[in-house]
Amino acid sequence: MTKTRHPSVKPRKIPQQSRAEQTVATILEAAARVLESKGMDGLNTNLVAQRAGVSVGTLYQYFPGKDAIIVALSKREHAVFFAEAQGALSQPTGQSALKYMITVSVHQQLRRPLLARALDFEENRPAISKELATCKAPFGELVRQILAHDDIPPQPDIEIAIDDLVAILRAMVDAAGERGEVNRGALESRVGRALFGYLGIVDRQPEKSRARK
């Protein structure tokens, strides 16, 4: 039996010159806009090329198909997110770093919610998930550095704690995106309570005056 060949999720070539880099960036942004307006079912290389203002042949010089475009677009979004999330390391305490990371995560999900939801769905596909594994790993390392702060309670198993925190964060933020939430502050507050509670941190609020008996 002849095995069915699936299109590669890897790019055909990496742009080496600024003009080529701009072409690829334009293609990816065009793909993002198609995903936002038509969803994954409406995404195809002809439409992406048309939106990007390039020929289909030019698109195929870099991407063998739409799966490779999805992977490259996901990597672009992860790179933007991680660049922002690294700002957590400049925070003075572990708790403020954790809050910073939550803020960035919520912002990433809600700034372009339609795109985020489409990519979240596609990233669960095995071939795409495998290709993106290496670009997701640095986020776990960032969480590890946050947990190393003195004001974060020690965890019984640091590896499990990292995995759990990332899973809770992603699940809550992704679910909020699915519901179409737009209130960032409310979402940040809920995620904060979940992560701080998991770590055993009591978020002490100013004492309120006692109610009259």
Secondary structure in CASP SS format (residue, H / E / C, confidence):
PFRMAT SS
TARGET T0000
AUTHOR 0000-0000-0000
METHOD secondary structure of the structure
MODEL  1
M C 1.00
T C 1.00
K C 1.00
T C 1.00
R C 1.00
H C 1.00
P C 1.00
S C 1.00
V C 1.00
K C 1.00
P C 1.00
R C 1.00
K C 1.00
I C 1.00
P C 1.00
Q C 1.00
Q C 1.00
S H 1.00
R H 1.00
A H 1.00
E H 1.00
Q H 1.00
T H 1.00
V H 1.00
A H 1.00
T H 1.00
I H 1.00
L H 1.00
E H 1.00
A H 1.00
A H 1.00
A H 1.00
R H 1.00
V H 1.00
L H 1.00
E H 1.00
S H 1.00
K H 1.00
G C 1.00
M H 1.00
D H 1.00
G H 1.00
L C 1.00
N C 1.00
T H 1.00
N H 1.00
L H 1.00
V H 1.00
A H 1.00
Q H 1.00
R H 1.00
A H 1.00
G C 1.00
V C 1.00
S C 1.00
V H 1.00
G H 1.00
T H 1.00
L H 1.00
Y H 1.00
Q H 1.00
Y H 1.00
F C 1.00
P C 1.00
G C 1.00
K H 1.00
D H 1.00
A H 1.00
I H 1.00
I H 1.00
V H 1.00
A H 1.00
L H 1.00
S H 1.00
K H 1.00
R H 1.00
E H 1.00
H H 1.00
A H 1.00
V H 1.00
F H 1.00
F H 1.00
A H 1.00
E H 1.00
A H 1.00
Q H 1.00
G H 1.00
A H 1.00
L H 1.00
S H 1.00
Q C 1.00
P C 1.00
T C 1.00
G H 1.00
Q H 1.00
S H 1.00
A H 1.00
L H 1.00
K H 1.00
Y H 1.00
M H 1.00
I H 1.00
T H 1.00
V H 1.00
S H 1.00
V H 1.00
H H 1.00
Q H 1.00
Q H 1.00
L H 1.00
R H 1.00
R C 1.00
P H 1.00
L H 1.00
L H 1.00
A H 1.00
R H 1.00
A H 1.00
L H 1.00
D H 1.00
F H 1.00
E H 1.00
E C 1.00
N C 1.00
R C 1.00
P H 1.00
A H 1.00
I H 1.00
S H 1.00
K H 1.00
E H 1.00
L H 1.00
A H 1.00
T H 1.00
C H 1.00
K H 1.00
A H 1.00
P H 1.00
F H 1.00
G H 1.00
E H 1.00
L H 1.00
V H 1.00
R H 1.00
Q H 1.00
I H 1.00
L H 1.00
A C 1.00
H C 1.00
D C 1.00
D C 1.00
I C 1.00
P C 1.00
P C 1.00
Q C 1.00
P C 1.00
D C 1.00
I H 1.00
E H 1.00
I H 1.00
A H 1.00
I H 1.00
D H 1.00
D H 1.00
L H 1.00
V H 1.00
A H 1.00
I H 1.00
L H 1.00
R H 1.00
A H 1.00
M H 1.00
V H 1.00
D H 1.00
A H 1.00
A H 1.00
G H 1.00
E H 1.00
R H 1.00
G C 1.00
E C 1.00
V C 1.00
N C 1.00
R H 1.00
G H 1.00
A H 1.00
L H 1.00
E H 1.00
S H 1.00
R H 1.00
V H 1.00
G H 1.00
R H 1.00
A H 1.00
L H 1.00
F H 1.00
G H 1.00
Y H 1.00
L H 1.00
G C 1.00
I C 1.00
V C 1.00
D C 1.00
R C 1.00
Q C 1.00
P C 1.00
E C 1.00
K C 1.00
S C 1.00
R C 1.00
A C 1.00
R C 1.00
K C 1.00
END
